[in-house]
Amino acid sequence: MSFKKNNLYFFFYGCLFCLLSIFIIQQALFLGLNRTSLSNSNKSHDQLSFQKIEEMYNLILSTYYEPVDTTRILNSMLESILESVDPHTSYFSAIEHNRENEEMMGNFYGIGIQFSIFQDTIVVIRVLPNGPSEKTELMAGDRITHVDGEKITGPTISNEEVLNRLRGKKGSKVQLTVFSQDKEKNIELYRDEIPLNSIASSYIIDNDIAYLKIDKFSATTYSEFINHINSLVANGAEKMIIDLRGNTGGYLDQSVAIADELLDFGLDIVSVKGDFRDEVRYKSTYQGQLSNYPLIILIDEFSASASEILAGAIQDNNRGEIVGRTSFGKGLVGEEFSLGDGSVLRMTVAKYFTPSGRCIQKDISNYYDLINDSVSANIDQYHNKIDSTKIFYTSDGDTVFGGGGIHPDYYIEDEKMKEESIDFINDNFSKLDELSFQFIDSKRSNLKDEADHFRGFLNSNMHIFWAMFLDSIMGDELNKKMYNSQEMNYMKIDVQQQLEILLARNFLSTQEFIYFVNEGDQILNKAVKLLKYEDYEF
């Protein structure tokens, strides 16, 4: 779809002008203060380059032999500009930015359900507590067919469209048509604030060990942290495990605030500096209320940015132990710049340094997507290599290394799936998910949202589901040719583990799901063992 010419000019010039303006302002404000001015020849070259881009674009619009997709050209220009910088410098459209803002601000206005799209239909997986839907007849397993009288089913329905239809202004009315237990119902409700919690779970292990999992560092993470900690301490917690696995980062100030609660007064937490940014040093501001609690931080290859800031502060100050696998290695700080039409440029403006002085930024050639996936996590490329030439020392004189992420004090090797299992799960994942949902949906009325109860259910019913699974999956002609019964038996343990996770995800609440998957977790078990040693020193 093409924009009108005036809008195209606005979009194009807005984006490029803002990018150029950012560059020029930085030169004037920072280079002018700290470095010699750009030479006249360099200025002329920059101006000439910008004029070339403008002239080329105008020539294409006015002279090309047939109509062109100008949106595609403009997007290609933006992508080309960003290809020359690091992967974390990104452009976000207004819609993308608004959606991400909702995630990071910690709330939105909606109806309070968790849903999935199954066989072209919206299925309610869970009614969220204290939300608008909890006050109605809506229940898990219901199928939503219409929103405000408009059909919302079919092969083209997407998660994004569902979110756009169900979310809206606070207090606005929503009329749903649902099928529940083969009966059609009309449900009226009003949108209200739905919290997006960044702390997914917390509970007590073995009477005195607090476990707390932080999924991301959003605007509400510190206040959530304090609420969880107060509850855990009131319930007997005397030791602490903070799980940062899969946490790709977020707001630096939230990570710093949590570090402040864990450290003694006056200790370095992190410093931030860049070519166009004066150095800013963050220190602990008081005797943190958890500063005397034995502490372990869990990390893995998906722990990045703000997660690494917190882990690095704990490790470099010898405050606790780091257990798990080497973190992602993102030592860059980003800042957002508005481009005038609601879109933003998120640009890297500085590096951060842990208290020992190390920057843990990895070689960009080793980058991979920050997608936490039980299948892809088995690939060897996810394990960063330590750069032994970049040597630094913690406050107690222990050796740590820069580059390539935070290396844990106790490295726990990942449990790898067989390659055949990985290929099979990748090839059949949508079918596995569909079968898992169907099985849970047929048993939903007999289940409780409790991890222990669900584990018992699986122990009693997994053989039934496995037989059903084999019958369905081997009905596919391609699978018949590729896998025989002997090969399926060889992969059985790996595939059943994946199926158990899918079954649990399709039923359990987030808190209970995390409790469920933590059972038998090697990294968590190692942390618990360390904390239970009476003579262990932190």
C-alpha positions, 0 to 999 in steps of 0.5 A: 500500500502506498502513502500519499506523496505528502505523507511519504515526504513527511515519513522519509524526511522525518526519519532521515532528518531526525537521524541526521539531527541526532548526529549533528547535535551530538557533534555540537554538544559533545565533540565540540566540548571534548574533541577538535571540530570536524574539518570543513572537508568532512562536513562537506562530505556529510552534507553531500552524502545526505544530498545524494540520498535525497536526490536519488529518492526524488529521481526514483519518484519522478523518473522511474519507468513504472510506479514503485512501492515507496514504503518498501524503498523507505524501509530499505533505506532505514534498514541499510542505515542500521546495518552499519551499526550494532544489532541493538540499534533498531527502528520501531514503528509507532505501533511496535513502540506502543506495544512494547511500552505496554510491556515495559510499563507493567500494565495495559487496559484489557479484559484479563485473559490468557488466550491461544489460537487453536484451529482458527479460534480464540481459546481462553487458556486462563482467566486472570485473577482480579481482572474484568473477566473473573467477574463474569461467566467466562472460563478456561476452555471457552471459545471466543467467536465475536467481539462487539458483534464482529466475527473474530475467527478464521485462518487469518486471525493473528495474536496481534489482531486479537490483542488490538480487539481486546485491549483499549481504553479504561472503562470501555465496554466489550461485548463477547460471544463465546461458545462454552460447553457447546452453548453460545453465550453473550458476555458484557464486560468493561476493560480495566487495568491488567498488570504485566508482572515482571516477577513471574514467581516466588516461593520458599524452598526447604523452609528457609530458602527464598526463590524469586524469578525475574523475567524482565526489568520493567518499570515496576520490577523494583516495587514488585521485588520489594513486595515479594521479598517482604512476603518471603521474609515473613514466611521464614526466608533466610537465604536467597536465590534470584533466577535471571535465566531467560531475562533479556534485560530492560531498564537499568535503573530497576536493576541498580535499585535491586542491587542496592538492596543486596549490597553493603553501603558505598559499593560500586554497582555499574558505570556507564560511559560512551564517546558522547556521554560523560561517565556515570557511576552507580553506587549502593546508597545504603545498607541493603535490607538483604545485604546479609542474606546468603545469595545465589544468582542464576544465569544462562545464555539468555541472561542479558543487559540489565541481568548481567549488570546485576550479576556482575555487581554481585560477582565483582563485589564477592557478594554471592555466587553465580550459578548456571551458564555463561550469559549473553554478553550485552554490555551496551546501553541504549537510548530512545530518540523520537522520530516525530510520528510516534516511531523511535530510534533505539540507539546504542549510546554507551557501554557499561562496566562492572565494578571490576572495570570489565565490559562484558560485551561479546564479539558481535560476530557471535550474536544470536537471537535472544529467543528462549527456546528449549530446542534451540538452547541445545546448540553449542553456539549458545555457549560463549568463550572466555577471553583469557586476555581480558583479566580483571579482579573482584574486590577479594582478588578473584580473577574474572574476565571481560568480553563474552558475558558473565561466566558463572562461579559454578558452571552447569552444563546444559542437558542436551537433547539428541540431535534426532530429537531436536529435528523431530520436535522442530519438524512437528512442533505445531502438531505437538502443541495442538495434540497437547492442547486437545488432551488438556482441553478434554481433561480440564474439568478434572485438573487443579492449578497446582504443580504437584497435582498436575505432576500426579496427573501426568504420572497417571496419564502420560502413557495414554497420551503417548499412545494417542500421540504416536497414533496421530503423529505416525499417521503422517506419511512423511513421519512414517517414512522418516521414523519407525517405532524403534527410532521413536522409542530412542527419542521417547525421553526427549519428546516426552519431556517436551510434551510435558512442558507443553501440557503444563503450559496449556493449563498451569498458571505462571507461578505453578508452571515455573514451580513445575519446570523447576522440579529436577532443574540441575542449576536450581538444585546446585544453588540449593545444595550450596545454600544448605552447606552450613560451613559455606561462606558468602 
